[in-house]
């Protein structure tokens, strides 16, 4: 768990482990997408979360105020394959291991502190993706007006043209990808979030969360679902990028 102090109050960010973590994250994403016209109000709050997604939550005042998720590639592919199947196939053909970032939402009362809430979640997801999930490239589909933020702040590159995305009721989207083996962008958000001392702190927090998850799931279930992720974190080489 990562503890951060913000103008909105103390924030505790972690892997979503409990049923309450997951339920609050699903409800937050559902409500945020409905408010933006990207999902029907009658849709289930749980239906849109892909099976196997690793969920991260940031709690403020005891409630989940922000969330995002990581989905590692599988034989079923990724949600973004619906838009960019051929482009992702080319990356897979090069032997790259992919994962998709999605289900990002911030609760309405905390929108003014959105960056402060998302900061520890981005840190946790980035270190988890590379050091636990052995991911080479992160992919994301975003609204075109948000793409420059990801490009300037983190070094994402566009890999697909603008298209209408059926999963969010036909809203426009562009595909972005991030090479996790490249250094962070100098003087940008990625350079701030992934300094060496921050990486050590994030790894330590993830180690605690992974032990909690293993205890909650049981050792056999942990191995079947996630592999030996604790050892993966212990074995990882010094983080170069996120």
Secondary structure, DSSP 8 states (H G I E B T S, - for coil): -EEEEETTEEEEEEE--SHHHHHHHHHHHHHHHHHTTSS-TTS-TTTTS-TT-EEEEEEETTEEEEEEEEEE--TT--TTHHHHHHHHHHHHHTT--EEEEEEEEE-GGGGGGHHHHHHHHHHHHHHIIIIIS--SEEEEEE-HHHHHHHHHHH--EEEEEEEEEGGGTTEEEEEEEEETTS---TTSHHHHHT-HHHHHHHHHHHHHHHHHHHHHH-HHHHHHHH-SHHHHHHH-------
